[in-house]
Amino acid sequence: METKLKLEKEIHVLDILWFLLLVEANGIFAA
């Protein structure tokens, strides 16, 4: 149970990093 929660937390962090990467890429292409 604890490992499942840890895994979900890591996936959530990856989602945030991926989102920031997309935003930064969009900013570069828009410039």
N, C-alpha and C positions, 0 to 999 in steps of 0.2 A: 504493500500500500504506500509506504513511504517513498520507495523508488519510483513508483508511478507518478507521484506528485512532483518529484524532482525532475522526472523526464518531461512532464508537461510544462514545468517552469522553464526548462532549457529550451523547449520548442517555442515558448512564448518569447523568449529573448531573441531567438533566431528570427522570428517573425518581425520583431521590432528592427533588428539590424537590416533585414531584407527590405523593409519599408523605407528605412533611411537611405539605403543604397539606391533604391528606385527614385526617391525624391532628389537625391544628389545628381543622378544621371539625367533626370528631366531638367534640372537646373542648368547642367552643362550644355545639353542640346538646345535649350531655349536661349542661351546666351549668344 
